Every structure is written in C-alpha cells, then in structure tokens.
Amino acid sequence: MTKQPSCAVGAIVLEKGRLLLVRRDKEPGRGTWTLPGGHVEWGESLREAVAREVHEETGIDIAVESVAGIAERIIPNDDGAVIYHFIIVNYWAGAPDLPAARAGSDASDVRWVPVDELATMNLSAGLYEFLQDRGALEGRRPRA
C-alpha cells in the first residue's frame, strides 16, 4: 500500500493577547503545546473539521475566519524513516470573551496563554516560528 500524507487542520484562536493552546496527549509530540486541531474526516470540509476538532479538544465553539497558512510536518523515527507526514491548513479563528476551556480528546491540558509567554513554553516543533511569521505574536489576528 502506498503511503500518503494526512490532511489536518489547526486553529489560531487569538483573543485579547492570548492564544488557545492544547498539550498533546498522544504522539506525535506528546507533552508539547500546540494549536488545537487534527485530522479532516472523509466528506468533511476544512472549516467543518477545524471547528469540530477545536470543540472536541477544548469544549469551545469558534468562529472560523480566514486561512492563516499551511504547514507541513514530516516526522522521522530514530532511524530516519518517516513515521508521520501531515499537511496542516491553519485557520484564524475567534472565541470572544475567552470562554472557559476543558481538555478533551487528544489533549491532556488546555489553556489561554499570553503571547509573551510562548517563547518559554515547550511548543511543538516549528510552531513559534509559524506564529511569528503570521504576526500572531503581536497579540492580534487579522480581521476579515
């Protein structure tokens, strides 16, 4: 069987200078902090997938906005063989008034993190740079 990359989505939920992050409870990246998101299900639109995944992982309903960018993650094992290959479409999203969050599927913890604390956190590989490139570290998201 031919292996193919997996399609996934993520959400940059940024409100009042705080970013919604989840701590991964499963591999890849178990224990690291990352954007809420996950796999796109068969027949599901990208926007539907990101709203569903954020709700499943955090209990928060979001307003999906525009595409923030695409990230590719190719993760090898210790021998260098690729074990994960994801194409991730990340969206800007809103959740006014910083609603309370609870850790759900695939997350061991969830929190609203002030953007000025991100540099000190154990973030998933490449996330800090991705957020920096999108201007998210300034604490504001673009308005549609």
VMD Tcl script that draws the C-alpha trace (Angstrom):
set ca {
  {0.00 0.00 0.00}
  {1.27 3.45 -0.91}
  {1.63 5.85 1.98}
  {0.29 9.36 1.55}
  {0.41 12.49 3.73}
  {-2.52 13.08 6.08}
  {-4.65 16.21 5.74}
  {-5.11 18.06 9.02}
  {-6.33 21.42 10.28}
  {-5.40 23.75 13.11}
  {-6.78 26.93 14.63}
  {-5.01 30.08 15.72}
  {-7.61 31.18 18.27}
  {-6.28 34.51 19.47}
  {-8.25 36.78 21.78}
  {-7.14 39.71 23.97}
  {-3.45 38.85 23.50}
  {-3.97 35.21 24.50}
  {-3.63 32.13 22.33}
  {-5.63 28.95 22.86}
  {-3.22 26.01 23.16}
  {-3.57 22.32 23.95}
  {-0.99 19.95 25.39}
  {-0.84 16.85 23.21}
  {-1.76 13.62 24.96}
  {-0.72 11.37 22.05}
  {2.12 11.03 19.59}
  {3.42 12.75 17.66}
  {4.54 15.43 20.04}
  {3.06 14.02 23.23}
  {3.53 16.54 26.04}
  {4.15 19.53 23.78}
  {1.86 22.54 23.48}
  {0.29 23.18 20.10}
  {-2.69 24.67 18.29}
  {-5.94 22.76 18.66}
  {-6.77 20.77 15.57}
  {-6.50 17.38 13.95}
  {-7.42 15.15 11.04}
  {-10.01 16.01 8.43}
  {-12.65 13.31 8.18}
  {-13.88 11.89 4.88}
  {-16.52 14.19 3.33}
  {-15.88 16.98 5.84}
  {-14.88 20.48 4.71}
  {-11.73 22.02 6.17}
  {-13.80 24.65 8.01}
  {-16.09 21.99 9.47}
  {-13.06 19.96 10.53}
  {-11.33 22.80 12.34}
  {-14.49 23.81 14.22}
  {-15.14 20.17 15.21}
  {-11.56 19.50 16.28}
  {-11.33 22.65 18.41}
  {-14.61 21.78 20.11}
  {-13.52 18.16 20.72}
  {-10.16 19.20 22.19}
  {-11.22 22.28 24.18}
  {-15.03 22.39 24.50}
  {-15.01 25.80 22.82}
  {-17.10 26.77 19.80}
  {-15.13 29.02 17.46}
  {-15.89 31.34 14.58}
  {-13.67 30.11 11.74}
  {-12.23 33.00 9.78}
  {-9.59 33.01 7.05}
  {-6.71 30.68 6.25}
  {-3.64 31.66 8.25}
  {-1.23 29.40 6.41}
  {-0.22 25.88 5.56}
  {2.36 23.90 7.49}
  {3.97 20.60 6.60}
  {5.30 18.29 9.28}
  {7.43 15.28 8.31}
  {8.47 13.38 11.41}
  {11.04 10.56 11.26}
  {11.78 7.85 13.81}
  {15.24 7.41 15.33}
  {16.40 5.53 12.22}
  {15.31 8.35 9.91}
  {12.30 6.54 8.43}
  {9.25 8.80 8.10}
  {6.52 7.78 10.54}
  {4.24 10.85 10.27}
  {3.61 13.22 7.37}
  {0.96 15.91 7.80}
  {-0.21 18.77 5.61}
  {-1.91 21.18 8.03}
  {-4.20 24.01 6.93}
  {-4.32 26.51 9.78}
  {-7.15 29.00 10.19}
  {-7.56 32.20 12.12}
  {-10.49 31.80 14.48}
  {-12.30 33.77 17.14}
  {-13.80 32.91 20.51}
  {-14.83 36.23 22.12}
  {-14.59 36.74 25.88}
  {-12.04 33.94 26.41}
  {-14.52 31.15 27.15}
  {-13.58 28.52 29.72}
  {-11.84 25.55 28.15}
  {-11.60 21.91 29.17}
  {-9.20 19.30 27.84}
  {-10.94 16.77 25.62}
  {-9.83 14.24 23.01}
  {-6.10 14.11 22.27}
  {-5.36 16.84 24.87}
  {-4.06 16.45 28.41}
  {-4.43 20.17 29.15}
  {-5.74 23.32 27.53}
  {-5.19 26.97 28.35}
  {-5.30 30.54 27.13}
  {-1.63 31.58 27.03}
  {-0.46 35.20 26.88}
  {1.53 35.52 23.65}
  {4.51 36.98 25.54}
  {4.86 33.64 27.40}
  {5.01 31.45 24.29}
  {8.80 31.61 23.97}
  {9.17 29.89 27.36}
  {6.80 27.01 26.62}
  {7.50 23.53 25.27}
  {5.82 24.16 21.90}
  {5.56 21.66 19.06}
  {8.39 21.86 16.53}
  {8.16 24.94 14.31}
  {5.05 26.40 15.98}
  {6.73 29.51 17.42}
  {8.23 30.41 14.05}
  {4.94 29.74 12.26}
  {3.09 32.07 14.64}
  {5.82 34.67 14.33}
  {5.61 34.58 10.52}
  {1.83 35.13 10.72}
  {2.10 38.10 13.09}
  {0.29 36.22 15.86}
  {2.97 37.06 18.42}
  {1.80 40.66 18.26}
  {-1.36 39.50 20.03}
  {-3.82 40.41 17.26}
  {-5.35 38.42 14.45}
  {-6.28 39.93 11.10}
  {-9.90 40.89 10.74}
  {-11.85 39.52 7.80}
}
mol new
graphics top color blue
foreach p $ca { graphics top sphere $p radius 0.5 }
foreach p [lrange $ca 0 end-1] q [lrange $ca 1 end] { graphics top cylinder $p $q radius 0.2 }
display resetview
